[in-house]
Amino acid sequence: MAIEALSDAERADALDAFSDWDYEEGRDAIKRTFTFKDFSEAFAFMTRVALLAEKADHHPEWSNVWNRVEILLTTHDAGGLSSRDVAMAEAIEALLD
C-alpha cells in the first residue's frame, strides 16, 4: 500500500505535537535545528539518527555545521508530510531524553 500525505487535520495535530519543529509549507515538511556542545556531540547525534533512519528505511534531509544539525522530514513518495515523518520525528525526539 502506498504511503499518503497527512490530511489537514492530521498535519495540524502533528504540528501541535512537535512545537519545536518548524513547518515548511512550500515543501510540506517539518524542520528543526539541534544545537550541541561541539562537533563530536553533533556527529554522535547524527549517527544515532542515521541508525534510526536505516531501521525505518526513511531518511531525513540534513546538514551539519560544527555543533548544529538541521533535519528536514518529508516523504517524497507521498508528496509531503506523512505518518513516516511523524514517527521519525518522535524517534528523534526520544534520542534527546
Buried (B, 14 or more C-beta within 10 A) or exposed (E): EEBBBBEEEBBEEBBEEBEEBBBBEEBBBBBBEBEBEEEEBBBEBBEBBEEBBEEEEBBBEBEBEEBEBBBBBBBEEBEBBBBBBBBBBEBBBEEEE
